[in-house]
């Protein structure tokens, strides 16, 4: 099953072997020989943030391809590269995100697509027990009652 490309030793690999074969070179020549690796890639999958499922690429040493960068419409993008440290602030109701597609801010709770997002002023009420309550965007920005003492 070994193929011979040259009957003299090769000083550099200047040929490609098909999948499942690897180059060889010795005093007798050079060519391609079967690898001891099983054919094909592992049958696992990578699930991307947008739900896309990817299989390993046999033409790329069984590495996973990059996920598509389908960033949800309600996420803001600050950089198209991953952030190594959070060096920005997100508005109330949003939190930082970072992945291979970049970084930015995303809503902390999903926003209903059929209703406009409600942004409440940063109103906070200090309760007698020391706790705080803040304006509720799901209730027309009304500040709820303080918890009742037990």
C-alpha positions in Angstrom: 0.0 0.0 0.0 3.0 2.3 0.1 3.4 4.5 -3.0 6.8 5.5 -4.3 7.1 9.0 -5.7 10.9 9.0 -6.1 13.6 6.4 -5.9 16.0 8.8 -4.3 15.6 10.3 -0.8 13.5 13.5 -0.7 15.1 16.4 1.0 11.8 18.2 1.5 8.2 17.2 1.3 7.0 18.6 -2.0 4.0 16.4 -2.6 0.6 15.8 -1.0 -0.8 12.5 0.2 -4.4 11.7 0.1 -6.5 11.5 3.3 -5.5 8.5 5.4 -1.9 8.5 4.1 1.2 10.4 5.2 4.6 11.2 3.6 7.6 8.9 4.1 11.2 9.4 3.1 14.3 7.2 3.6 17.5 6.1 1.7 15.3 4.1 -0.8 13.1 7.1 -1.9 10.0 8.8 -0.8 6.2 8.6 -1.2 3.0 8.1 0.8 2.1 5.4 3.3 -1.1 4.6 5.2 -1.4 6.3 8.6 -2.2 4.2 11.6 -5.0 6.6 12.4 -8.6 5.5 11.7 -10.2 7.2 8.7 -12.6 10.0 9.4 -13.1 12.3 12.3 -14.7 11.8 15.7 -18.5 12.0 15.3 -19.0 14.7 17.9 -20.4 18.2 17.1 -20.0 21.8 18.2 -23.1 23.8 18.9 -22.7 27.6 18.2 -24.4 30.4 20.1 -26.9 30.8 17.3 -27.8 27.1 17.5 -25.9 26.1 14.4 -24.4 22.6 14.7 -20.9 22.0 13.2 -19.1 18.8 12.4 -15.4 18.3 12.3 -13.6 19.1 9.0 -11.5 16.2 7.7 -9.7 18.5 5.3 -8.5 20.6 8.3 -7.1 17.9 10.6 -10.5 17.2 12.0 -10.8 20.7 13.6 -14.2 22.4 14.0 -14.8 25.3 11.6 -15.5 28.7 13.1 -19.0 29.4 14.2 -20.9 31.9 12.1 -21.2 35.3 13.8 -24.9 35.6 13.9 -25.2 38.1 16.8 -28.8 38.5 18.0 -30.4 41.8 17.0 -30.8 43.0 20.5 -27.1 42.6 21.4 -24.8 45.6 20.9 -21.3 45.1 19.4 -18.4 47.1 20.8 -15.6 45.2 19.1 -15.5 42.4 16.4 -12.7 40.7 18.4 -13.1 38.9 21.8 -12.5 41.2 24.8 -10.0 39.9 27.3 -11.1 42.2 30.0 -14.3 44.1 30.5 -13.3 47.7 29.7 -16.8 49.1 29.0 -20.0 49.6 30.9 -23.4 48.3 29.9 -26.7 50.2 30.4 -29.1 49.0 33.1 -30.8 45.8 32.1 -27.8 44.7 30.1 -24.7 42.7 30.8 -21.3 42.2 29.0 -20.8 39.3 26.5 -17.6 38.1 24.7 -17.0 35.3 22.3 -15.1 34.5 19.1 -17.4 37.0 17.3 -16.5 40.0 19.4 -17.9 41.6 22.5 -20.5 44.1 23.7 -23.7 44.3 25.8 -26.8 42.0 25.8 -30.1 42.2 27.6 -30.1 40.4 30.9 -33.6 39.2 30.2 -35.0 38.4 26.7 -37.0 41.3 25.3 -40.4 40.4 23.8 -40.2 40.9 20.0 -43.8 42.1 19.8 -43.4 44.9 22.3 -41.0 47.8 22.5 -38.3 47.6 25.2 -39.1 49.7 28.3 -36.3 51.5 29.9 -37.0 52.8 33.4 -35.2 55.6 35.1 -32.6 54.5 37.7 -35.1 54.9 40.6 -34.3 53.0 43.7 -36.3 53.0 46.9 -34.6 52.3 50.2 -36.8 50.2 52.4 -37.0 50.3 56.3 -35.3 46.9 56.5 -32.3 48.1 54.5 -33.2 46.4 51.3 -33.9 48.2 48.1 -36.5 47.9 45.3 -36.2 49.5 41.9 -38.6 50.5 39.1 -40.1 47.5 37.3 -40.1 47.7 33.5 -42.7 45.0 33.3 -45.1 47.2 35.4 -44.8 50.6 33.7 -41.7 51.5 35.7 -43.7 51.5 39.0 -41.6 51.0 42.1 -43.0 48.0 44.0 -43.8 48.1 47.7 -41.0 47.3 50.2 -41.1 43.8 51.7 -43.4 43.5 54.7 -41.6 42.9 58.0 -42.0 39.4 59.4 
